[in-house]
Each structure stands twice: as C-alpha cells, then as structure tokens.
Amino acid sequence: MADYDLAIIGGGLNGVSLARDAAGRGLRVVLFEQGDLGGAASSATPRLIHGDLSVLERRGFWRVRRALAERRIWLRIAPHVVRPMRFVIPAHSDERPPWLLRAGLFLYDSLTSRSGLPGSATIDITHHPVGNALKRPFGTAFEYSDCVVDDSRLVVLTALDAAERGAAIRTGARCVRADRTDTWRLAMVDRGHRRTITARALANTTGAWASMVAETVLRQPQPAAAAMQMSQIIVPKLFDSDNVYVFQNSDGRLIFASPFERQFTLIGTVTHDFTGDPAIVAMRGADISYLCEAASRYFRERVAPADVIRTVSGVNLTPASARRGDGTTLFHARRRKAPLITMFGGDVTTSRLRAERAVTRLTPFYPMSPRWTAGAALPGGDFAWDRFDTQVDLARERWRFLSEGEARRLVAAYGSRLSAVLGEAKTRDELGPAFGPELTGAEVRYLMACEWARFPEDILWRRSKLGLTMSAADRDTLAAFMAGVNDPSRPG
Ligand SMILES: Cc1cc2nc3c(=O)[nH]c(=O)nc-3n(C[C@H](O)[C@H](O)[C@H](O)COP(=O)(O)OP(=O)(O)OC[C@H]3O[C@@H](n4cnc5c(N)ncnc54)[C@H](O)[C@@H]3O)c2cc1C
C-alpha cells in the first residue's frame, strides 16, 4: 500500500488549498515545500478578495458572480485575515465616464448576493474625508465594498488547517525526482536528508516552477504556459482614511492603493512576461516609475521611486489560452498510471473553489467524503466578520498591556486563537524577549512550534510584515534567538 493517497509538491496557495480540501475529505496527504509556505507568488498577490470590476467590463458576469460568492465564503471562514473595506474610484473626466462607472457598480451590487456589505454609493469628495489625500480636480467618486486579504497568512492558516486534519506538511523539502507507475515514488531532499515516499496520486503545484518540475522531476509533458511577473510597491502611508483607492490609469488599467500595516500604502499591480529563474525576481525600474506616476496623478503627495520602501514581486505561469484569474488545473490519469494533477496561477479569491474542484476529480479513485471547505472556519476564524472590533476589545480586556494597534495586528493574524500565542501573560515581560516594539519571544516560539517558521524572514515577511519596521539590530537578536530555539544547545 502506498504511504499516502495524495502527495503535493509546492506549498503556495494552490498546494495548501489542495492539502486542506483533501485532508478534510479523509485522504492521507503529504505536502512538500522546498522553502517556506507561501514564499513565492502567493505572498505577492494584489491582496484582494473581490469580484474584479475589470472582469465585469469584459462582460464576465458569471465569473464575477462566482467570485463574489467566494468572497462571501471567505468572510465567513476567515474573518481575521479577510477584511471588508470601502473601495473608492475617483471619477476622471479622461477615463471611463461617470455614468459607465455608476452602471458598472449597480451591476456589481446586483451580482452580490446577501453579502451584508454596504452597496455602492456616489460621494462628493470635496466634502468627504476620502477626498483629503486626493488632488483638487476630483470632485466625485464612487464607493463600493470589497475585501482585502493577508495573502501569506492565508497560506499558512490553510496549511495549519490541513495539518490539523491529518496532512503532513514538510517545509524545506525539495522534490528532486518522481517515478510514475500505478503509484508515484517520490525522492526528496528534506532538510538535507534524502527521503523516499510513495503516493497514489500526485499534485504539481509548483507555480512558476511547474513546467520545469514536469520536465525534469516528473518527466511528464510540460503544460503549455508562459511565465508572468506581477509586482507592487510599498511606500510610506499616503492617506489616513481606511479605504482602498482604485485609480484609472491613462492606459485604462486599474491601479489599487491600499492601507498596508498601519504606516504604509501598497500600490499595484503591474504585470509582464518573465524569463529567468523564478527564485530571483526583481521589479524593473520602469515598473516602479509606472506605479509612482499612476499614483501621482491622483494623490496630492507626489510619489517618487525614491519613496519606495520595498517592492513585492511574484512569478507564476499563465496559459495563453485561458483567463488569468481562473488559473489552470490539468488532470491526467491512464490505466496503470497514477493520477497527476497540475495546478498553477489563478487568483486568491477562487483558490478554495479551485482546490475543491481538483480534489473532486479524484473521486473515481478513492472513497472520500463530500466537499466541506466552504463551511469550516480556518484556524482562529470562528467568529462573525462584523465582530472583528469586538474581538479586538476582548483581547485588550484580557491582555491589558496591548495597545489598540498591537491588538488589531494580533487579532488579524491569529483571530480567536490568540490565547495560544499570549497564554495567561499579565505583563509584556512575561512574553519573553522583545524584538522591536511588537514582536515577543512568545509569538516567535508559537510560530516556530505551530506554523513552520524556521528563519527570521518567515516571521518578518510572511507570518507578519514586521520586517517593514524592525531595526537591523533587532533582526540580529531575533536571528540569534531563533537559532537557539532550533538548537537548544545554543543560548537563545
Ligand atoms: C502575472 C500574475 C498575475 C496575478 N494576478 C493575480 C490577481 O489579480 N489576483 C490574485 O489574487 N492573484 C493573482 N496572482 C496569483 C498569485 O500571485 C499566485 O499565482 C497564487 O497565489 C497561486 O500560487 P501558486 O500556489 O500556484 O504558486 P506559488 O505561490 O509560487 O507556490 C509554488 C511553490 O512551489 C514551490 N516549489 C517549486 N519547486 C518545488 C520542488 N521541486 N519541491 C518542493 N517545492 C517546490 C516553491 O518554492 C513555491 O513556494 C497573479 C500571479 C501572477 C504571476
């Protein structure tokens, strides 16, 4: 008998979503990720859970409706990492006329079924706080509801749920060879050790590496797809209001500017073809200038490339023949050949559904329980989305030393499981050493013990974004502490 029912190579959003779905249906699942969970394209998404207005413009009504239905599910199952926001589109006389925007948003509202989120509205921004950050000529704007997501935490929480349902999650484990007969035999380099396992089915969810892995590791036909890069920039906070601005750029593209980690603004996205090694992705200077100029058309404060604190880029494959948001799922099974699923690309909004459909394709091969992921909260997400502020208040009552901002960050990251991180601490000192004003030894230990964090970057850039504000000295102290936890013989 094979060791596992399903082996998954690649721990991005597609891989962990498959793992969660399949483990919850009773399959014996193992996932191998060569680096950290969500370490590649899945932590460089536009961070939106939305129906996508640009799809509506291309008359993709059914697709928008499906994405909005998924948005509702995300709010229900992940109210800590998925937060509703008001999105604001300032009307620009050179771009889409106001009547077209109004009609589009009317349609958007009507495709949204029972979301509980407020509908769209027209606002006079000369007398509204959202207008404060914008240039004078913008008098009218349209406001509508959509959601933002912490993409890299979504990956980790999905993996955590998969693990709690029995999946084995191995990070730092690179699949180097897979032989296909009526089962798969996989060879791994797992944290320096060679290891072999067998599985009844295999999923290649290696994103930008999927073609290369198909050719060199699996020795199977490569999917017909091209690599695309997507990038965003992070700049110091440009506005105080809790809105996402949607700008119509002069080339017709929509540019999003979102509040990011209290002190910053995230602006994106720009996409183009990519060639090279997906492990080395850098944003082009021209793309940085493009986003700065797009933002400067709207914001009072000019945004210059020198203001950019960090760039965020990811690469994934996109098929020439399909729409990008859908992603691609290829299923291959033949007599005496174990099934192979290849899944890449696609947006965050529909990732749960994509995984559900893919695992359902394995139904003829295994007895399994019915679909379930739409109704089960992710770890820490078992509260109503409109009770987020209450969760924050409860956290501050219980851990009185938390500031409002800290409590918000912690609830957004851990939701109702915050007690697993802070325990019964009555003072900050009880949480162990401090790495900067917010990160404590207790949180680091929790992330290492329960969420597969191994290196400072895993914590500073994926399980949180505290890397944006942490000093070099604090980072060094954190690295030494983590090395001590990894190796108890060293002082932590
Ligand atoms: C151009 C572009 C536009 C996009 N637009 C949007 C959008 O509008 N909205 C949206 O929500 N998302 C968008 N995305 C999607 C998003 O960025 C990701 O594509 C999505 O999160 C799915 O990622 P993934 O799991 O397929 O790949 P990844 O997150 O890249 O994960 C693949 C993982 O496989 C691992 N791996 C590779 N080889 C091996 C091996 N041999 N052994 C073990 N592990 C291995 C890698 O380390 C990596 O972590 C876009 C992406 C691109 C590139």
Ligand as a Chemical Component Dictionary entry (heavy atoms), coordinates in Angstrom:
data_LIG
# 
_chem_comp.id                   LIG 
_chem_comp.type                 NON-POLYMER 
_chem_comp.pdbx_formal_charge   0 
_chem_comp.three_letter_code    LIG 
# 
loop_
_chem_comp_atom.comp_id 
_chem_comp_atom.atom_id 
_chem_comp_atom.alt_atom_id 
_chem_comp_atom.type_symbol 
_chem_comp_atom.charge 
_chem_comp_atom.model_Cartn_x 
_chem_comp_atom.model_Cartn_y 
_chem_comp_atom.model_Cartn_z 
_chem_comp_atom.pdbx_ordinal 
LIG C1  C1  C 0 1.112  37.720 -13.504 1  
LIG C2  C2  C 0 0.322  37.311 -12.310 2  
LIG C3  C3  C 0 -0.892 37.920 -12.036 3  
LIG C4  C4  C 0 -1.637 37.541 -10.929 4  
LIG N1  N1  N 0 -2.798 38.198 -10.661 5  
LIG C5  C5  C 0 -3.465 37.917 -9.520  6  
LIG C6  C6  C 0 -4.652 38.625 -9.185  7  
LIG O1  O1  O 0 -5.084 39.521 -9.896  8  
LIG N2  N2  N 0 -5.295 38.303 -8.047  9  
LIG C7  C7  C 0 -4.841 37.323 -7.212  10 
LIG O2  O2  O 0 -5.452 37.087 -6.185  11 
LIG N3  N3  N 0 -3.734 36.618 -7.509  12 
LIG C8  C8  C 0 -3.042 36.893 -8.648  13 
LIG N4  N4  N 0 -1.928 36.186 -8.975  14 
LIG C9  C9  C 0 -1.800 34.895 -8.335  15 
LIG C10 C10 C 0 -0.931 34.664 -7.218  16 
LIG O3  O3  O 0 0.178  35.501 -7.207  17 
LIG C11 C11 C 0 -0.478 33.201 -7.237  18 
LIG O4  O4  O 0 -0.364 32.820 -8.570  19 
LIG C12 C12 C 0 -1.416 32.286 -6.484  20 
LIG O5  O5  O 0 -1.300 32.645 -5.127  21 
LIG C13 C13 C 0 -1.113 30.795 -6.642  22 
LIG O6  O6  O 0 0.205  30.497 -6.448  23 
LIG P1  P1  P 0 0.778  29.005 -6.594  24 
LIG O7  O7  O 0 0.428  28.227 -5.409  25 
LIG O8  O8  O 0 0.384  28.449 -7.933  26 
LIG O9  O9  O 0 2.353  29.276 -6.705  27 
LIG P2  P2  P 0 3.425  29.757 -5.639  28 
LIG O10 O10 O 0 2.853  30.576 -4.569  29 
LIG O11 O11 O 0 4.550  30.347 -6.407  30 
LIG O12 O12 O 0 3.895  28.393 -4.974  31 
LIG C14 C14 C 0 4.670  27.431 -5.631  32 
LIG C15 C15 C 0 5.603  26.818 -4.595  33 
LIG O13 O13 O 0 6.220  25.642 -5.133  34 
LIG C16 C16 C 0 7.491  25.516 -4.512  35 
LIG N5  N5  N 0 8.313  24.574 -5.279  36 
LIG C17 C17 C 0 8.788  24.746 -6.545  37 
LIG N6  N6  N 0 9.505  23.656 -6.918  38 
LIG C18 C18 C 0 9.483  22.772 -5.876  39 
LIG C19 C19 C 0 10.032 21.462 -5.652  40 
LIG N7  N7  N 0 10.773 20.827 -6.590  41 
LIG N8  N8  N 0 9.830  20.838 -4.456  42 
LIG C20 C20 C 0 9.092  21.457 -3.481  43 
LIG N9  N9  N 0 8.548  22.715 -3.655  44 
LIG C21 C21 C 0 8.736  23.348 -4.832  45 
LIG C22 C22 C 0 8.009  26.948 -4.495  46 
LIG O14 O14 O 0 9.022  27.120 -3.528  47 
LIG C23 C23 C 0 6.740  27.748 -4.202  48 
LIG O15 O15 O 0 6.623  28.093 -2.820  49 
LIG C24 C24 C 0 -1.164 36.532 -10.084 50 
LIG C25 C25 C 0 0.070  35.921 -10.349 51 
LIG C26 C26 C 0 0.808  36.321 -11.441 52 
LIG C27 C27 C 0 2.147  35.733 -11.677 53 
# 
loop_
_chem_comp_bond.comp_id 
_chem_comp_bond.atom_id_1 
_chem_comp_bond.atom_id_2 
_chem_comp_bond.value_order 
_chem_comp_bond.pdbx_ordinal 
LIG C1  C2  SING 1  
LIG C2  C3  SING 2  
LIG C2  C26 DOUB 3  
LIG C3  C4  DOUB 4  
LIG C4  N1  SING 5  
LIG C4  C24 SING 6  
LIG N1  C5  DOUB 7  
LIG C5  C6  SING 8  
LIG C5  C8  SING 9  
LIG C6  O1  DOUB 10 
LIG C6  N2  SING 11 
LIG N2  C7  SING 12 
LIG C7  O2  DOUB 13 
LIG C7  N3  SING 14 
LIG N3  C8  DOUB 15 
LIG C8  N4  SING 16 
LIG N4  C9  SING 17 
LIG N4  C24 SING 18 
LIG C9  C10 SING 19 
LIG C10 O3  SING 20 
LIG C10 C11 SING 21 
LIG C11 O4  SING 22 
LIG C11 C12 SING 23 
LIG C12 O5  SING 24 
LIG C12 C13 SING 25 
LIG C13 O6  SING 26 
LIG O6  P1  SING 27 
LIG P1  O7  DOUB 28 
LIG P1  O8  SING 29 
LIG P1  O9  SING 30 
LIG O9  P2  SING 31 
LIG P2  O10 DOUB 32 
LIG P2  O11 SING 33 
LIG P2  O12 SING 34 
LIG O12 C14 SING 35 
LIG C14 C15 SING 36 
LIG C15 O13 SING 37 
LIG C15 C23 SING 38 
LIG O13 C16 SING 39 
LIG C16 N5  SING 40 
LIG C16 C22 SING 41 
LIG N5  C17 SING 42 
LIG N5  C21 SING 43 
LIG C17 N6  DOUB 44 
LIG N6  C18 SING 45 
LIG C18 C19 SING 46 
LIG C18 C21 DOUB 47 
LIG C19 N7  SING 48 
LIG C19 N8  DOUB 49 
LIG N8  C20 SING 50 
LIG C20 N9  DOUB 51 
LIG N9  C21 SING 52 
LIG C22 O14 SING 53 
LIG C22 C23 SING 54 
LIG C23 O15 SING 55 
LIG C24 C25 DOUB 56 
LIG C25 C26 SING 57 
LIG C26 C27 SING 58 
# 
